[in-house]
Amino acid sequence: MAEAFVRTLKRDYVRVNPRPNAQSVIDQLPGWFDHYKEVHPHRALRYRSPREFIAQTREALSGL
């Protein structure tokens, strides 16, 4: 699981953002993590973000 996360982080965030030095990457990490949790679609979640999946699951469970 960690390998998939690292691969996604490198593919979808590191390669497409400016990274003139290590500090610039470290400074961008919190934003990348937030985007990954809030917006980025995940195949295992049927192309929903984790936050969207959690919200829909809670909604479905509350209707039971």
Buried (B, 14 or more C-beta within 10 A) or exposed (E): EEEEEEEEBEEBBBEEEEBEEEEEBEEBEEEBEEEBEEEBEBEEBEEBBBEBBEEEEEEEEEEE
